[in-house]
């Protein structure tokens, strides 16, 4: 008895849904309309969470940038 392969969408998530989008410092600076140095300060001060070092540069999850923006809107 052979069974057909089962396609179960609840157990297999697409690769794009599992992967986190990381932004470069320049991309974040452009999005926030600040200098790269300001982005580095935000990372070092802990205001921009989740930054990871890749070699000599940083990458920050896009969700962290969105959270930072949302927190800034609440405080205004």
Secondary structure, DSSP 4 states (H G I P E B T S, - for coil): ---PPP--TTT---HHHHSPPEEEHHHHHHHHTS-HHHHHHHHHTTSSTT-EEETTEEEEEHHHHHHHHHHHHHH-
